[in-house]
Amino acid sequence: MWRWWRSGKTSDWATKYLPQARLRWLAPLAGIIGAAAFVAIQYHPMMPIFRQLLWKVFFA
C-alpha cells in the first residue's frame, strides 16, 4: 500500500516491476489478504496462549 501511495513521487529498482497500473489492483489485494490472514490466525488453537504471553511481554 505504501508503494502505491508513493508511486508518482519516487523511482527505484521496483518501479519497473510494480508500475502504477499494477499497483492499482495489487496493493488492495495484498491488503485484503493480509487482513484475512490476521483474522484467520486469531482462530488458531494456540492463539490464546500466544496472546497471553505477548501481553506479559509488552505490558508487564
Beta strands, then each sheet from edge to edge (+ up, - down):
end
